[in-house]
Amino acid sequence: MIAVSGNDVYVVWSDRNPIDSEIMFRKSTDGGVTFGSTINLSHNKGNSVNPAIAVSGDDVYVTWNDDTAGNREIFLRKSTDDGDTFGNIVNITNTAGSSGSHSIAASGDNVHVIWGEYAPGIVDIRYVKSSDGGDTFGPAQKLNDNFQDSGTPDIAVSGNNVYSVWQEDFPGSDEIFYRRSVDDGITFDSIVNFSDSASGSEHPAIATSGDNVYVEGFPF
């Protein structure tokens, strides 16, 4: 995964070795011409995979999936100095289930994380928000309302608006759903079936630029 802010380029990835997988980070301050040293952000006994990254000012947020505790959780580390150093690891999800694919977005001191939560018989879409730069997170909200498996969520932020998309597995025709908050993630509007196709859609992604919102997905 990659993020860009001005001339700074931040890259995170999962590095597999014979013992486990770790989350690695490198930063460029010259637009990607050169990069600094590699930093191991996870550095634990479990497998750390699926990193995501968000940048807001000098704050850099990196999240990943980790199974050190026995089930898969989403961990976060934050840098307040443009990626030079990182603080302690924080367990964002901390559930009895398994927290899967996820996405992170940041704007000012607000940090938004969305993921698929695996419980026996169903996969739901969960969302949490931090209002203090990732130091603490509020309770998780469930964004989907169907009894179908949901996954591959993505999230984007523009001002006070928070935009989320995910895939739901309907028999014969998977669909992409969309939900918006206009109050920084406190409440969300009604769910919209964004794809509504007979052939099915999957793997959505979302991005914003000012008042414009862009959503893509893949038909199958």
C-alpha positions in Angstrom: 0.0 0.0 0.0 1.1 3.5 -0.7 0.2 7.1 0.5 1.4 10.5 -0.7 1.5 13.9 1.0 3.4 16.6 -0.8 6.9 15.3 -1.6 6.6 12.5 1.0 5.8 9.0 -0.2 5.0 6.3 2.3 5.0 2.5 1.5 3.9 -0.4 3.6 3.9 -4.1 2.8 3.8 -7.5 4.4 7.1 -9.3 4.3 7.0 -13.1 4.6 10.0 -14.9 6.2 10.4 -18.6 7.2 9.0 -17.9 10.7 6.1 -15.4 10.2 5.0 -12.3 8.3 5.9 -8.8 9.3 4.7 -5.3 8.3 7.4 -3.2 6.8 7.5 0.6 6.2 9.7 2.9 4.1 9.5 6.6 3.5 10.7 8.9 0.7 11.0 12.7 1.2 11.9 13.5 -2.4 8.9 12.3 -4.3 10.0 8.6 -4.5 13.5 9.2 -6.0 15.1 7.7 -2.9 13.8 6.0 0.2 15.0 5.8 3.8 15.6 2.8 6.0 13.0 0.0 6.3 11.1 -0.1 9.7 9.5 -3.3 11.0 6.2 -2.0 12.5 4.7 -5.3 13.7 7.7 -7.2 15.0 5.8 -9.9 16.9 5.3 -13.7 16.9 2.2 -13.8 14.9 1.5 -13.4 11.2 1.0 -9.7 10.2 -0.6 -9.2 6.8 -2.9 -6.9 4.7 -1.4 -3.5 5.7 -3.3 -0.2 5.1 -2.1 3.4 5.5 -3.5 6.9 5.9 -1.8 10.3 6.3 -3.1 13.5 7.8 -0.6 16.3 8.2 2.5 15.0 10.0 0.5 12.0 11.3 0.9 8.6 9.6 -1.4 5.7 10.5 -0.6 2.1 9.6 -3.0 -0.8 10.2 -2.8 -4.5 9.6 -4.3 -7.9 10.4 -2.5 -9.9 13.0 -3.1 -13.3 14.6 -0.7 -13.1 17.5 -3.6 -13.4 20.0 -5.0 -16.6 18.3 -7.7 -14.9 16.4 -7.2 -12.2 13.7 -7.3 -8.6 15.0 -6.6 -5.2 13.4 -3.6 -3.4 14.9 -2.5 0.2 14.5 0.7 2.1 14.9 0.9 5.9 14.6 3.7 8.3 13.7 3.5 12.0 14.7 6.7 13.0 13.0 6.1 12.2 9.3 7.0 8.5 9.6 10.4 8.9 11.3 9.3 7.1 14.5 6.2 5.2 15.5 4.3 4.8 18.8 3.0 1.7 20.5 0.9 -0.9 18.8 -2.9 -0.5 19.5 -5.5 -3.3 19.0 -8.4 -1.5 17.4 -10.9 -4.4 17.1 -10.2 -6.6 20.2 -13.1 -9.0 19.5 -13.6 -12.7 20.0 -14.3 -13.1 16.3 -11.9 -12.7 13.4 -11.4 -9.2 11.9 -10.6 -9.5 8.2 -10.0 -7.1 5.3 -10.1 -3.5 6.3 -9.5 0.1 5.2 -8.4 3.3 7.0 -8.9 7.0 6.3 -7.8 10.1 8.3 -8.7 13.8 8.3 -7.4 16.1 10.9 -7.6 14.3 14.3 -10.4 12.0 13.0 -9.3 8.4 12.1 -11.9 6.1 10.5 -11.4 2.3 10.1 -13.8 -0.2 8.4 -13.5 -4.0 8.3 -15.2 -7.3 7.8 -15.9 -9.0 11.1 -16.1 -12.8 10.9 -18.4 -14.5 13.4 -20.0 -18.0 13.2 -22.3 -18.1 10.2 -22.0 -14.5 9.0 -19.5 -11.7 8.1 -20.6 -8.2 9.0 -19.1 -4.7 8.2 -17.9 -2.9 11.2 -16.7 0.7 11.6 -14.9 2.6 14.3 -13.8 6.2 14.7 -11.1 8.0 16.7 -11.5 11.7 17.4 -8.1 12.1 19.1 -5.7 11.1 16.4 -5.9 7.3 17.0 -5.2 7.4 20.7 -8.6 6.0 21.5 -11.5 4.6 19.5 -15.2 4.6 20.1 -17.5 1.6 20.0 -17.9 -0.3 16.7 -20.9 0.3 14.5 -22.4 -2.3 12.2 -22.9 -0.7 8.8 -24.7 -3.5 6.9 -28.2 -4.7 7.7 -28.6 -7.9 5.7 -28.1 -11.5 6.7 -25.6 -12.1 3.9 -21.8 -12.4 4.1 -20.2 -9.0 3.6 -16.5 -8.1 2.9 -13.8 -6.2 1.1 -14.9 -2.8 2.5 -13.3 0.5 1.6 -13.6 4.0 3.2 -12.9 7.6 2.1 -13.2 11.0 3.9 -13.8 14.5 2.7 -14.3 17.2 5.3 -17.2 15.9 7.6 -18.3 13.4 5.1 -17.4 9.7 5.5 -18.1 7.4 2.5 -18.1 3.6 2.8 -18.5 0.7 0.3 -18.5 -3.1 0.6 -19.5 -6.3 -1.1 -22.4 -8.5 -0.1 -22.7 -12.1 -1.2 -26.2 -12.6 -2.6 -27.1 -16.0 -4.3 -26.3 -15.6 -7.9 -25.5 -11.9 -7.9 -23.1 -10.3 -5.4 -23.6 -6.6 -5.0 -21.7 -3.4 -4.0 -23.4 -1.4 -1.2 -22.7 2.2 -0.2 -23.3 4.2 2.9 -22.6 7.9 3.8 -22.1 9.9 7.0 -22.3 13.7 6.9 -21.4 14.1 10.6 -17.9 12.6 10.8 -19.1 9.1 11.3 -21.5 9.7 14.2 -24.5 8.5 12.1 -24.9 7.1 8.6 -27.5 7.5 5.9 -29.6 4.6 4.5 -27.8 1.8 2.7 -27.7 2.1 -1.1 -27.3 -0.8 -3.5 -24.7 0.8 -5.7 -24.1 -1.8 -8.3 -27.7 -3.4 -8.6 -26.6 -5.6 -11.4 -27.9 -9.0 -12.6 -24.4 -10.3 -13.2 -22.9 -9.4 -9.9 -20.1 -7.1 -8.7 -17.2 -7.4 -6.3 -14.1 -5.8 -4.8 -15.3 -2.1 -4.5 -13.0 0.9 -4.0 -13.9 4.5 -3.2 -12.1 7.8 -3.5 -13.0 11.5 -3.1 -11.9 14.8 -4.4 -13.7 17.8 -3.0 -17.5 17.2 -3.5 -16.8 14.4 -6.0 -17.1 10.7 -5.0 -15.8 7.9 -7.2 -16.7 4.2 -6.7 -15.4 1.3 -8.8 -16.0 -2.4 -8.7 -15.4 -5.4 -10.8 -18.2 -7.3 -12.6 -18.1 -11.1 -12.8 
